[in-house]
């Protein structure tokens, strides 16, 4: 199942960048650039989750939050805003927001919080699958697939591969991968990362993807598909 995310963000650069991240992460994304009547648009779109900025031209993001919650009690709403006043967070939660994330944020933290909200709201639905260059990562099953072959990954291996796949071919630093592994609530040191990358590389080779996970000395790792 591909979850439909509605992104309500007035800054064009942030809107484009975040929409691209969501689509690389296996979601479908709608990102309106006009905000009059946006609550009605969201409700009509069949959205599974809303990412809602508070600072919108001609609109009050908290009012939109309240309208959505009145009309759709189960719709997950995550406020993503530059406002860092605790009163804004308190009011947003009181009006129905399920989560509140302050900009700037780490993209992987955003994705992790979204996944948690979606799992809670739609427990029977499959987690999104990431796809790049014929490689598919099923986040729900923890399984990598390529040309009819499949292998189960450990949780850490899946997190590393997820981070590399959402990087869209960019070099991903070791520190960024360490951040991804810390989400597993396990202690991660530099050697742990090296061991997990080595195991993931071997599994990708077993799938037929030789030399696709490359070490860039002094920079990090790159997934070349």
N, C-alpha and C positions, 0 to 999 in steps of 0.2 A: 504494500500500500504506500502510495506517495502522498504524504501530508501536504495540504494546501495552507501556506502561510501568507497572511496579509501583513505587509510592512507599511506602517503609517509614519513616514519620515519626510520632513520638508527640505532637508539639505540634499541637493541632487547628487553630490559626490558620495556622501554616505549611503544614500538610497541605492545607487548603482553598485557600489562595492559590497554592501550587505546582501543585496538581492543575488549577486553573483556567488557569494559564499554559500547562501542557502541552497541555490541550485546545484552547486558542486557537491553539497552535502546530501543530496538526494531528495530535496523538497521541491515542490512547485511553489512559485512565489508571485504574488500580485502586489505591485507597489504604486498606488495611485499618487498622482502629482497635484491633484485638486482635492480639497478637504471638506468642501461644503456637502453636507449629506453623506459623509463618509461612513457613519455608523450604519445607515441603511444599505450602503453598498457592501459593506462587510457581511452583514447578515444575509444578503441575497447571494453572496459569492460561495457559500458553503465552506467558509474558512474553518480549518481545524485549530488554528492558533493565531493570535494577533500580537504583533510587535508594535507598540504604541509609543510614539514620542509625545511629550507634553507641550512643547513649544511649537505650536502650529500657527501659521498665519490665518487670522480671522476665526480661529477655533480654539476651544479650550479642551486640551487632551483629557483632562480629568472628567469633563462633562461627557466626552465620547466614551470614556471608560464606563461611566455610570449608565449611559444609554445601552451600551452593549450588555452590561450585566443584567439590567432589567429585562431585556428581550431574550437573552440567551444565558441562563444561569450556569450552564456547564462549559461555555466556551473559554478556553484558557487565554488569559490576557497577561502579557508581560510588558510592563512599562520600561522603556529604554530611553533614558533622558540625561541631559547634562546637569539637571538640577540635583544638587546634593544636600538639600535641606531635609533633615529628618521629618519635618512636618509634611513635606510633599510626599515622602514615602508613606507616612502614616495615612494621609488623606487618600492616596491612591489605593492603598489596601482596603481602607474603609469603604471606598466606592466600588470595590470589586476586583481590583487587580490581584492576580495570583503570584506575581513576582515583580521585583523592582530592581533594575540594573542601571548603575550610573556610568555614563561615559566619562573618560574612555574605558573600554573594557577589553579583555582578552577574547578574541573570537571563539576560542575553544571553550571558555567559560560560558559564553552565550549559548553555544550549541549544546553543552551539557545541561544547562538549565532548561532549554527548550525540550530536550529529550525527556527530562524528568517530568515536565508538565504534560507532555503528550502521552507518556506511559501511564501517568495517573488518570488522564482523561479518557484514554482509549486503550485499556489494558489488553484487549483481545486483538488489537491491530499489530501488524508486523512493523518492526523498526525499518527505517528507510535503508535502501541499498545504494551504495556509491558505485559509480561506473566510470572507468577511464581506460581507453585503449584496449577494450576487450576484457579487462579485469573487473570483476564485480566483488564488492565486499558487502556481505549481508550482516548488518550490525546486530540484528536480533538473534541470528543463529551463531554469530561469531565465525563465519565461514567465508573463505576466499574461493572464487570460482574463475576458471579461465578455460575457454575452448572445451567445455564439457567435463573438465576435471574440477574437483573440489577438495579442499583441505580445511580442517578445523584449526582455528587459531586460538591461542590463549588470549585472555583479556588484554594483557599488555601488548601482545603482538597486534591485536586488532586496533588498539588505540594508536599505535605507531603508524600502522598502515592508513588508518583514517586521516591522521594528521598529514601524511605525505600526499594522499589522494586529494585532499581539499586544498593543498598548496598549488595545484594546477601546474606541476612541473618545476616549480621554484625550489631552490635549495632551502631546506628547513634546518635551522640550527639545532645543535644538541640541546641547548637550553629550552627551545620551543618543544622539543620532544619530551624533555624532562617534565615540562609543565603538563603535557598531555598525560604522562604516566602518573603524575601526582593525583589525578582525578580518581585513580583506582583505590585511594586510601591506603596504599602500601608504601613503605619506605623505598625510595628509589635513589640510588647513587649512580655515579658515572659508570661504574662497571656493570651495574644492572642494565643500563641502557645499551651498552655495547653487546652484552650477552643476548638481549632480546632482539636487537637489530640483526645479529648474526643468525639467530634462529629463524627470524622472519625471512631473511634473504634465502636461506636453504629451502624453506617451504615454497617460496615463489619460484625457485629453480625447479622444484618437484612439479610445479604446475606447468612448467615449460617456459617460464619467464626468466631467462638467463641474463645476467648482467643488467637487470632493470633497476635494482636498488644500489645506487652508487654512493660511495664515500667521497665527499669533496673535502680534502684535507684542510683543516683549519676553518672550515665553513659549516659543515654539517652533512646532510644526506639529501639525495635527490632521487625521485622516482621517475625513470625515463621510460615512457610507454609510447 
